[in-house]
């Protein structure tokens, strides 16, 4: 008598585990950035209507939830779909979005100290910001080196393919420069504070000079090549990121410098903050008008909602914080009005992007990287 032996069930292939996460790219961190900046920019506005700060605290809590959820989902993505994860790094359309991871960590950490402390308390906010700032700065510096290196030696890029998304890994250190000064007062007096503040200035310089090298390529693409495809046209707003964030950075450094840096330096930083911020904010408004005109044209040529619409959020938010910094240092009502106007644009853009993303997720779309 022969007993039939049932074959053992074959283990589930790794590629079949969590199939919905296979195409979850790093561009999804833009949702976290765009949500966190609504909270931090709103909390810093020169005019605070009743209930605004409480609403900003709730939005920050949402950004923290989104960050934790995406970090877990991306960890599963790397574990179960390592081939696709490596493909993202080798894809010139997806690799620049690794800068979004750094900026998501930084923006949520900065929001904890700005408005999240109302819910979790100052000690917990400082600890959370310190962890996320350290991690975000390390990831941002790595992205600022690794992504351009891969673009140079591994990616196949034609001269006319320059895209605004190329700025993403280069802007991440500027976000550290803008948010780091808030941590300075929580460090021991003396060299720890001075080191962090001067480190923020070094990050400011690294990001600014790298952006000045990359931005002409993007502008030349607009003038000499074909217009961006409709789906990518919203990414033109990404250029506002380094402009608004650098204005915010110099303003925040100038606010913290007294009592941290030696007197000759600390007393004079407000002047360059204004002399730098005013013309840069002027160029930001010029670019905002140019980008908006391109979006209107793309809308007529079939622009539909995609994840690139999150480009309307974080970059505009940096212009809100930049205008707020200028209003503090100049006392001009025009910058207060500009900050409030841009914040209205930011909230509207965030609401549209959030609703569109929720609908896309419910319909099983929006996972592929923007192209």
N, C-alpha and C positions, 0 to 999 in steps of 0.2 A: 504494500500500500504506500503510495507516494503522497505526501502532504504538500499541497501547493503553498508556496511561499510568496506572500504579497510583497511587491517591491516597496521599499521605503519611499515615502513622499519626498520629492526633490525639494531642496530648500528654495525659498523664493529668491530669484535673482535680485542682486542689489539694485539694478537699474529699475526694477519694478516697484520698489518700495517708495512710498510717498511720491507717486508720479506727478501729482499736482505741483510739487516743488522743483521738478527737474529744470524748469526754465525761469526759476525765481532769481532774477539778476540783482546786482548791487544797486541798480537805479531805484529800487523800491525804497531805499533810505531817504529819497527825496521827500517822501510823505512825512517822515519824522522831522526833517529839517523845516519843511514848510509849516508844520503844525507848531513846532516849538517856537519859531520866530514870531508867530501871531501872539503868543503869550508874552515873550520877553519884550518885543517891541511895544505892545500895548501897555505893559506895566511901566515903561519908561517915558510915555508920552507927556509932553508939558501940560496938557489938560487932562484931568482925570475925572470923568463923569461918575456918578454913583453906580456901583456895581461892576465897573470895568475890571478892577483888580481881582474880584472874586471870579469873574468870567475867565480872566487870563489864567488864574490858578487852575481852573478846571481844564482849560485847554492844555496847559502844561502837563497835567496828570494824564491826559489823553496821549500826549507825545511820549511820555515815559512808558505807557502801556504799549504803544506802537513800537517803540525801540526794543523793549524786552521781547515782544512777539516776533519781530523781524530777526533779532539776533538768534533766537531759538530756531526759527525757520531756516535761516541761512546756515546754521550749524548742521541741521539735518540735511540740507542741500549738499554741503561739503562732504558729509559722511556717506550719504547714499548715492550721490551723483558727482563723484570727484572728476570724472571726465568732462562733464558739462561745466563744472566750476573752473577747471583749468582752461576750457575753451573760452570762457568769459575773459580771462586774463589775456588770451592770445587774440581776442577779437578787438580790432581798433574802435569799433562802435560801442563796446561794452566796458572795456578796461578803464576808460577815464572815470566811470561812475564809481570806482572804488574810492574816489575822493569823497563821495557822499557818505560813506560809512564814517569817516573821520568827522565830518561836519555834523552828522546826526548825533554822535557821541558828545561833541562839544556843545551843540546848541541845547540839548536836553540838560547837560550839566550846568551851562550858564543860566538856563531858565530856572533851575533848582535854587540857585542863589538869588536870582532876581525876584521870583514870585513864588516858586515852590516852597520856600521857607515858611510861607503863611500856613501851609498844611502840614509839613513834616518837621518844622522847627529849624532854627538856625544851625545847631551842631550837625544834624543829619544832612541839611542842605550843603554845608561846607564839605562834609565828608564825601557826599555823592558827587559834588562838583569836582573835588580834587581827584577822585578816581576817574571820572569820565574825561576830565581835562587832560590828565596824564595819558590815558589810553588814546584819546582822540588826537592829541598832539603827536604821539608816536606813530599812529596809523597815518596821520596826515603827512608827516615827513617821509615815511616810507613810500606812500603813494606818489608824492612829489618827485621822488627819485626813480622808483621802479617803473611807473607808467611811462614817463618820457623815455626811459631806457628801452622798454619793450617796443615803444613806437619807433625807436631808432634802429633796433637790431632784429626785431621779430615781425612786427606788423608790416604788411604791404600797403603802403599809403601813396597815392598819387598826389602830385603837387596841388591839384585843385580840390582836394578833399578836406581841407581844413574846416573844422567844425567848432562852434562855441563850446561844446562839451569838453574839448581839449583843455579848457581852463579849469575844470573841476578839481583835478588833483593839485593844481597850483594855488587855488584859492584856500584850500584847507589850512595851511599855516597862517593865513591872514585871519581866519576865524579864531585860531588860538591867540593871535596877537590882540584881537579885539576883546576876547572874553577873559584872558589871563589876568588883566589888571584887577578884576573884581576879587580875585583870590589873594592879592598882595596883602591887604590889611589883616588877613587871617593867618599870616605867617609870622614867625618871630621877627622882631625888629632887627635891623642891621643887614648883614649880607644876604640872608635868605630873601628878604623883600626886594632888595636891590637887584639880586641875581635874576629873580623871576621877571621883574619889570624890564630890565635890559634884555632878557631873553625874549620878551614879547616884542621889543623893538627889532631884535635880530630876525624874528619870524616875520615881522612886517616887511623888512627889507628883502628877505629871501622870496617871499611871495610877490611883492611888488615888482621886483626886477624880472622874475620869471614871467609874470603876466605881461610886462612890457615887451618881452621877446615874443610871446605867443599871440598877443592881440593883433599886431599888424598882419599876421597870416590870416586871421579870421576876417579882418576888414578887407584885405586884398581879395579873398574869396568872394565877398559880396560884390565888389566892384568889377572884377574881371571874369568871374565864372557865372554859371547859371544860378538863379535864385535857389535858395534851399528848398527841398521838397516840402510840401505843406505840413506834413507830420513833424518835421524838424524845425519849422520856423519859430515855434515858441522858445526854442533853446537860445534864440538871440537875446532873450532877457537874462541869460546867465552872465553876460558881460557886465551887468549891473552889480553882480556879486563883489568882485574885487574893488569896484569903485565905492560903493556904499560901505563895504566892510572896512576898507582902508581908512575912510573918513571917520568911521566909528572908532577904529583902533587908535588913531592919533589923538582923538578926543578923550578916550578913556585913559590912555597913558598920561596925558596932561592932567587929568583930574586927580590921579593917584600919586603923581610924582612928588608933590610937596611933602617933605618929611621922610621920603624914601631915598631920593637921589640927592647928591650934594647940591647946595643952594644955587650955585651958578647955573646948573642945568635945570633944576626943578622950576625955578622962577621964570624961565624963558620958553617952556614947552607949549604954553598956550598960544603964543604968537605963531609958531610954525603949524600948530594944529589948525588954526583959522586960515592961514595963508595957503596951506595945502588943501584943506577941506572945501573951501569955497569954490575954487576952480574945478576941482574934481567932481563936486556935486553938480556944477554947471554942465560938465561933460556927461554926467550920468543922466541928467534930464534930456540932453540932446539925444543920447543913445536910446532913452526910453521912447522918445517920439519916433525915432527911426525904426526901432523894433516894433512898435505898435503899428506903424504903417505897413511893415512887412506882414504882420499878422492879419491885418485887414485884407491885404491882397491874397494871402493864403486862404483866408476864409472864403473868398470868392472862388478860389480854385479847389475847393473840396476839403478844407481842413475839418477834421472830425476829432472828437475827444480821444486823447491817448495820454500815457503817463508823462509825456513831455509838457503837458499843461501845468505840472507842478513847477516848471521853470518860472511861472508867473508869481510864485509865492516867496521863497527864501530870498532871491535877489532883490525883490521889491522891499522885503522886510529889512534888508541891510541898508537900503536908502532911507527907510523910516528912522532907524537908529542913527544913521549919519546925520540926517537933518535935525534930529533931537539933540545930538552932540553940538551941532553948530548953534542951535538956539540957546543952549546953555552958555556957550562961550562968547556969543555976540550979543545976546539979549534982544535980537531982532524978531519982531512978530512974524516976519515973512517966513522964517524957518520953522516957527511953531505951526503956522498954517500949512506949510509944505509937509511937515511930519504928519499932521492930522489928515490931510488929503491923501497922501500916499498910504496911510494906514487904512483908510477906507477902501482904496484899491486892493490892498493886501487881503483884507477880510473877505471882500467879494471874490477875489481870485481863489482864496483858500476854500470858500464854500462851494464854488463851482467844481474845483478839482476834487474835493472830498466826495461830493455827490457823484461825480462821474466815475471816480475810482470804486466807490461802493457798488454802483451799478455794474461796472466791468467785472468786479470780483464775483458778484452774484451770477453773472452770465458766463463765468469761466474764461474771461479774456484778460488781456493786459499783462501777461506774464513775460512775454518776450522783451528783450532789450530794445530801446528806441533805435530806429535806423532812418 
